[in-house]
Amino acid sequence: MSADPHLRSVAPAWLERPADANGLAPAVWPISASRDDAGVLTLGGIPATALRSRFGTPLYVVDEDEVRATARRTLDAFRAAAALHGVQARVYYAGKALLTTEIVRWVTEEGLAVDVCTGGELAVALAAGADPARLGFHGNNKSVPELERAVDAGVGSIVIDSLIEIERLAAIVGRRGVSQAVLLRVNSGVHAETHDFLATAHEDQKFGFTLTDASAAVARIRELEGLELVGLHCHIGSQIFGTAGFEESAARIVELHAELRRGGELPVLNLGGGFGIAYTSVDDPTPIEELAQGIAEAVARQCEVRGIPVPNLAFEPGRAIVGRAGVTLYEVGTTKPVALGSADDTTGDTRLYVSVDGGMSDNARPALYGAQFSARIASRTSDAEPTLARVVGKHCESGDIVVDAEYLPGDVSPGDLLAVPATGAYCFSLASNYNYVPRPPVVALRGGEARVIVRGETIHDLLARDAGLDTAVFEAGRSSGGAPMEGTV
């Protein structure tokens, strides 16, 4: 299929037609990504075709070396930025981005603390051997059993999200005769995404306290024995480029911080995460060193204006640690050129639909948020002209889109291996069994070797949860090989 000069009219404005549809945009792919002499994509020194042969597709691939290196770089950046103002910085890995026991071990071995927000995430972190004192516990609806588990485990800090939670947690620590460090989540009224931000006077969301209501919540915490208020927490958004939103938020939060210090010390200010990564060739994320320095300077400047000391700082990157390190591999099943426009349209605009063996069950972000991703053929290179394509999944939804718009070689065909980069964050975490599709395995790469860190599901796994099946018949079918085994690793 040759390139059509009219395709520019249906492609999104940001998407540039590449001279070579085999090229790998450096900012989007793991540092270890390259093509070998045969044109096969290699990740961590391992051909993608070898990964498919060994583990099947769809397949989540995570470069452990890159996760570790990014964790170290991020910690160094925030520590250095804080040190310039005479304070310390702690970096929590936001587990919601991608959480497994192995991931917990990687980031904690590199010096990061871990942020969890449910009893399940807490269980994973503890099972991985994380120091409870270096865990932070978030969530707008922490149950009594979850809070009890956190207190009993010795979690370092719990982020208070509501007045009910203040009373709930105070009762728990009172029964146990212990003390628990807490932070108060506050909404600054600043909302940021990519390079834009919006500052408003009011908040309409489920998380935290408004600036107006925070003082009363703090007063109540300070009235209760067993709760030790150590600081404020604020998170302004996700996939943020630049520091402007953080600077505006810092001005508001430091003003509240200064007011609340009159009633007692607040040694910590946690400014959350949300630092962006590149998903497409046109994304230009701010280097973490620049972000760290800009945010720390903004806080220090606001503290100086108010004549108060700079508090110790804390941050919670997740996507920025693991996002770029992840690649998802799929196999192409069908391709279908679809004519666009009305019946009397003579422009000849078409879009090539490329269907793969996964979809919204392993990457829900395009369906949930309209997120953009990139794609490349991973099993070969091609001299065919770049063609506007849409990569879609196998689910019974028209919105089952993996990559909304991308230029792929026009000869992309069934059996080709397709790679989608920057899938380390919020893909495995949001995965589902929609249409009874088993969730893929997660494979880690390090030192030229690959290993499974989360086993892929099988049809047997899904059927085993169905209480309507006769257990004896089901087990007999499994042992005889009579049940379908799609998704087996």
C-alpha positions in Angstrom: 0.0 0.0 0.0 1.6 3.2 -1.1 1.4 6.5 0.8 -1.6 8.6 0.0 -1.0 12.4 -0.2 -4.5 13.0 1.3 -3.7 11.0 4.5 -2.4 14.2 6.1 -6.0 15.4 6.2 -7.1 12.5 8.5 -4.0 12.2 10.6 -3.9 14.2 13.8 -2.1 17.5 13.5 0.7 16.5 15.9 1.6 13.3 14.0 4.4 13.7 11.5 4.8 11.3 8.6 8.2 9.8 9.2 10.8 9.3 6.4 11.4 5.8 7.9 8.6 3.9 9.6 11.1 1.6 11.2 12.9 4.3 13.3 12.8 4.3 17.1 12.2 7.7 18.7 14.9 7.8 21.4 12.8 9.5 24.1 10.0 7.0 23.8 11.8 3.6 23.9 13.9 2.1 26.6 17.6 3.1 26.3 18.4 -0.5 25.5 16.1 -0.6 22.5 17.7 -1.1 19.1 17.5 -3.1 15.9 19.8 -6.0 15.2 21.4 -6.7 11.8 18.3 -8.5 10.7 16.1 -5.5 11.6 14.6 -7.2 14.6 13.8 -5.0 17.7 16.0 -5.9 20.6 15.3 -5.0 24.2 17.9 -5.4 26.9 20.0 -7.2 24.3 17.3 -9.8 23.6 15.5 -10.0 20.2 11.7 -9.4 20.5 11.1 -12.5 18.4 12.9 -14.6 21.0 10.7 -13.1 23.7 7.6 -14.0 21.6 8.9 -17.6 21.1 9.5 -18.1 24.7 6.7 -16.3 26.4 4.0 -15.7 23.8 2.0 -12.6 23.2 0.6 -10.2 24.4 3.6 -9.7 26.6 4.6 -7.0 29.0 8.3 -6.4 29.0 10.1 -4.3 31.6 13.8 -3.4 31.5 15.0 -3.8 35.1 18.2 -2.0 34.4 16.4 1.0 33.2 14.0 1.1 36.1 16.8 0.9 38.6 18.8 3.6 36.7 15.8 5.9 36.6 15.1 5.4 40.3 18.7 6.3 41.2 18.7 9.3 38.9 15.4 10.6 40.3 16.5 10.1 43.9 19.8 11.9 43.2 18.0 14.8 41.5 15.6 15.5 44.4 18.2 15.0 47.1 20.5 17.4 45.3 17.8 20.0 44.8 16.7 19.8 48.4 20.3 20.0 49.7 20.7 23.4 48.0 18.2 24.7 50.5 19.6 22.9 53.5 16.8 20.3 53.7 16.3 16.6 52.9 14.2 14.9 50.3 12.5 11.5 50.3 11.3 9.9 47.1 8.4 7.4 47.3 7.8 5.2 44.3 4.0 5.4 43.5 3.1 1.8 43.4 -0.2 2.3 41.5 1.9 2.7 38.3 3.2 -0.8 38.3 3.4 -2.9 41.5 4.9 -6.4 41.9 7.1 -7.8 44.6 10.1 -7.6 42.2 9.4 -4.0 41.4 9.3 -3.2 45.1 12.7 -4.8 45.6 14.2 -2.9 42.7 13.1 0.5 43.8 13.8 0.0 47.5 17.3 -1.4 46.8 17.9 1.8 44.9 16.9 3.9 47.9 13.3 4.8 47.3 10.4 4.5 49.7 7.1 3.2 48.4 3.6 4.7 48.3 0.6 2.4 48.4 -3.1 3.1 48.4 -5.0 -0.1 49.1 -4.7 -3.1 51.4 -3.7 -5.1 48.4 -0.8 -2.8 47.5 0.3 -2.7 51.1 0.3 -6.6 51.1 2.5 -6.6 48.0 5.0 -4.2 49.5 5.2 -6.0 52.8 5.5 -9.4 51.0 8.4 -8.0 49.0 10.2 -7.2 52.3 9.9 -3.4 52.2 10.6 -1.6 55.4 7.2 -0.6 56.8 8.6 2.6 58.2 9.4 3.6 54.6 5.9 3.1 53.3 3.3 5.8 52.8 -0.4 4.9 52.7 -2.9 6.9 50.5 -6.5 6.4 49.6 -9.8 8.3 49.9 -11.7 5.4 51.4 -9.3 3.3 53.6 -11.4 0.7 55.4 -11.0 -0.1 59.1 -9.2 -3.4 58.4 -6.9 -1.6 56.0 -6.0 1.0 58.5 -5.6 -1.6 61.2 -3.2 -3.6 59.0 -1.2 -0.4 58.3 -0.9 0.6 61.9 0.0 -3.0 63.0 2.6 -3.2 60.3 4.2 0.0 61.4 3.6 2.0 58.2 5.7 5.2 58.3 2.9 7.6 57.4 -0.7 7.6 56.5 -2.2 10.4 54.4 -5.5 11.5 55.9 -8.2 12.2 53.3 -11.4 12.9 55.2 -12.8 13.9 58.6 -14.2 10.4 59.0 -10.8 8.9 58.5 -9.4 11.1 61.3 -11.8 9.6 63.8 -11.4 6.1 62.3 -7.7 6.2 62.6 -7.7 7.8 66.1 -9.9 5.0 67.4 -7.6 2.4 66.0 -4.4 3.8 67.5 -6.2 4.4 70.7 -7.2 0.8 71.0 -3.6 -0.2 70.4 -2.0 2.4 72.5 0.4 3.5 69.8 1.2 6.7 67.8 0.8 7.1 64.1 2.4 9.7 61.9 0.0 11.3 59.4 -0.1 13.9 56.7 -3.1 15.8 55.6 -4.0 15.8 51.9 -4.8 19.3 50.7 -6.1 20.4 47.3 -4.3 23.5 46.2 -6.8 24.3 43.4 -4.1 23.8 40.8 -4.8 21.2 38.1 -1.9 20.4 35.7 -1.6 18.1 32.7 1.3 18.1 30.2 2.4 21.8 29.9 -0.9 23.4 30.8 -2.3 24.1 34.3 -5.5 25.7 35.6 -5.7 27.5 39.0 -9.1 27.8 40.6 -10.4 28.9 43.9 -12.4 25.7 44.6 -12.0 21.9 44.2 -14.7 19.4 43.1 -13.0 16.0 43.5 -13.0 13.1 45.8 -9.4 13.5 47.2 -8.4 15.6 50.2 -9.4 18.8 51.8 -9.8 22.3 50.3 -7.5 25.0 51.5 -10.4 26.5 53.4 -11.3 23.3 55.2 -7.7 22.1 56.0 -7.3 24.2 59.1 -10.2 22.7 60.9 -9.0 19.2 60.0 -5.6 19.9 61.3 -7.0 21.3 64.5 -9.0 18.1 65.0 -5.9 15.9 64.4 -4.0 17.9 67.0 -6.7 17.4 69.5 -6.5 13.6 69.4 -4.0 11.5 71.1 -2.1 9.0 69.0 -2.1 11.0 65.8 1.2 12.9 65.0 0.7 15.4 62.2 4.0 15.6 60.4 3.0 17.6 57.3 0.9 18.4 54.3 0.4 16.5 51.1 -0.6 17.9 47.7 -0.8 16.3 44.2 -1.8 18.5 41.3 -2.1 16.1 38.3 -0.5 13.6 36.0 1.8 13.5 32.9 3.0 17.1 33.7 5.7 18.8 31.7 7.4 21.9 33.1 7.3 23.4 36.6 4.7 26.3 36.3 1.9 24.3 37.8 4.1 23.1 40.7 5.2 26.7 41.3 1.7 28.0 41.6 0.7 25.1 43.8 3.7 25.7 46.0 2.7 29.3 46.6 -0.7 28.2 47.9 0.4 25.2 50.0 3.3 27.1 51.6 0.9 29.8 52.6 -1.2 27.2 54.4 1.9 25.5 55.8 3.0 28.8 57.3 -0.4 29.4 58.9 -0.5 25.9 60.4 3.0 26.1 61.8 1.7 28.5 64.4 0.1 25.6 66.1 3.0 23.2 65.9 5.9 22.1 63.7 5.2 20.6 60.3 8.5 19.1 59.2 7.4 17.6 55.9 5.8 18.9 52.7 4.9 16.2 50.2 4.3 17.6 46.7 3.2 14.3 45.1 4.2 13.2 41.6 2.7 13.4 38.1 6.0 14.0 36.2 5.5 13.2 32.5 7.2 10.9 30.0 7.2 10.7 26.2 4.6 8.5 24.6 5.1 9.9 21.1 7.9 11.4 19.1 6.5 15.0 19.7 6.4 14.7 23.5 9.1 16.7 25.2 9.2 15.8 28.9 11.1 18.0 31.3 14.3 16.4 32.6 13.9 15.2 36.2 16.8 17.4 37.4 15.2 20.5 36.0 11.9 19.6 37.6 13.5 18.8 41.0 15.4 22.0 41.0 12.5 24.2 39.9 10.1 22.7 42.5 12.6 23.0 45.4 13.4 26.6 44.4 9.7 27.5 44.3 9.1 26.1 47.8 12.2 27.8 49.2 11.2 31.1 47.6 7.8 31.0 49.1 9.2 30.1 52.5 11.6 33.0 52.4 8.8 35.5 51.6 7.0 34.3 54.7 10.1 34.1 56.9 9.8 30.4 57.7 12.3 27.6 57.3 12.0 25.3 54.3 10.5 21.9 55.3 11.9 18.6 54.3 10.4 17.6 50.9 8.8 14.4 49.6 7.8 13.3 46.2 5.9 10.4 44.6 6.9 9.6 41.0 5.5 6.4 39.5 5.2 6.8 35.8 8.4 8.7 35.6 10.2 5.6 37.1 8.8 2.7 35.1 6.9 4.2 32.2 9.7 4.3 29.6 11.1 1.0 30.8 8.1 -0.9 29.6 7.2 -2.3 26.1 4.2 -4.4 25.2 4.6 -7.0 22.4 1.6 -8.1 20.3 1.1 -10.3 17.2 -0.8 -8.9 14.3 -3.9 -10.9 13.5 -5.7 -9.0 10.7 -5.3 -5.8 8.7 -8.1 -3.9 7.1 -8.0 -0.7 5.0 -11.1 1.5 5.8 -12.2 4.3 3.5 -13.0 7.5 5.3 -15.4 10.3 4.5 -18.8 10.3 2.8 -19.9 8.2 -0.2 -19.3 11.0 -2.6 -15.9 11.9 -1.1 -13.3 11.7 -3.8 -10.2 12.3 -1.7 -9.5 8.6 -1.3 -8.6 9.0 2.4 -8.2 5.6 4.1 -7.0 4.3 7.4 -5.4 0.9 7.9 -6.8 -0.9 10.9 -4.2 -3.3 12.4 -5.8 -5.8 14.8 -3.6 -7.4 17.5 -4.1 -10.2 20.0 -4.6 -7.9 23.0 -6.2 -4.6 23.4 -8.1 -2.6 26.1 -7.8 -5.5 28.5 -4.0 -5.0 28.7 -3.9 -1.3 28.0 -7.0 0.6 29.1 -5.4 4.1 28.9 -6.6 5.0 25.4 -10.2 4.0 26.2 -10.1 5.7 29.6 -8.2 8.9 28.8 -7.8 9.1 25.1 -4.1 8.5 25.7 -1.7 8.4 22.7 0.9 5.7 22.1 3.4 4.8 19.4 4.1 1.5 17.6 6.6 -0.2 15.5 6.9 -3.5 13.7 9.4 -5.5 15.9 10.0 -8.7 13.9 11.5 -7.0 10.8 12.2 -3.8 9.0 10.4 -2.8 5.8 11.0 -0.6 2.8 7.2 -0.1 2.3 5.9 3.5 2.4 4.6 4.7 5.8 0.8 4.3 6.0 -1.5 5.9 8.5 -2.7 3.1 10.8 -4.8 2.5 13.9 -3.8 -0.4 16.1 -6.8 -2.0 17.7 -7.5 -4.9 19.9 -9.7 -8.0 19.8 -12.5 -6.9 22.2 -16.1 -6.2 21.4 -15.8 -2.4 21.7 -15.4 0.1 18.9 -13.3 2.1 21.5 -10.9 -0.8 21.8 -7.9 1.1 20.5 -4.3 0.5 21.5 -2.7 3.2 19.3 -5.0 5.7 17.8 -2.8 7.1 15.0 0.6 5.9 13.9 2.5 5.6 10.6 3.5 1.9 10.0 5.0 0.3 6.9 2.2 -0.3 4.4 3.0 -4.0 4.2 2.3 -4.7 7.9 0.8 -8.2 7.8 -0.7 -11.0 9.9 2.0 -12.6 12.0 4.1 -9.5 12.3 5.3 -8.8 15.8 4.2 -5.3 16.9 5.8 -3.4 19.8 4.1 -0.5 21.7 6.6 1.4 23.9 6.1 3.5 27.1 3.7 0.9 28.6 5.5 0.4 31.9 3.0 2.5 33.8 -0.8 1.9 34.2 -1.1 -0.9 31.7 -0.5 -4.0 33.9 -2.1 -2.1 36.8 -5.3 -1.4 34.9 -5.5 -4.8 33.1 -8.8 -6.7 33.1 -10.3 -9.9 31.9 -12.8 -8.3 29.6 -14.3 -10.8 27.1 -12.6 -13.5 29.3 -9.1 -12.7 27.9 -6.4 -13.8 30.3 -4.0 -11.1 31.5 -0.5 -11.3 30.0 2.7 -12.2 31.9 5.2 -9.6 32.9 8.8 -10.4 31.9 11.8 -8.5 33.3 15.0 -8.1 31.4 18.4 -7.7 33.0 22.0 -8.5 31.8 20.8 -10.1 28.6 18.4 -12.5 30.4 14.6 -12.6 30.7 12.5 -13.9 33.5 8.8 -13.9 34.4 8.0 -11.7 37.4 4.2 -12.1 37.1 2.8 -15.3 35.6 0.4 -14.9 32.8 -3.2 -16.1 33.3 -4.7 -19.1 31.5 -8.3 -19.9 30.6 -8.1 -22.4 33.4 -7.3 -19.6 35.9 -10.4 -17.8 34.8 -12.7 -20.9 34.9 -11.3 -21.9 38.3 -13.0 -18.8 39.8 -16.4 -19.7 38.4 -18.4 -21.2 41.3 -20.9 -22.6 38.8 -18.6 -25.3 37.7 -18.4 -28.8 39.2 -15.0 -28.8 40.7 -14.3 -32.5 40.1 -15.3 -32.2 36.4 -13.2 -29.1 36.0 -10.1 -30.6 37.6 -10.5 -33.8 35.5 -10.7 -31.7 32.4 -7.6 -29.7 33.3 -5.6 -32.8 34.1 -6.6 -34.4 30.8 -5.8 -31.3 28.8 -9.5 -31.1 27.7 -10.0 -27.4 28.7 -8.7 -24.6 26.5 -5.2 -23.3 27.5 -5.0 -19.9 25.8 -2.6 -17.6 27.5 -0.3 -20.3 28.9 3.2 -19.1 29.6 
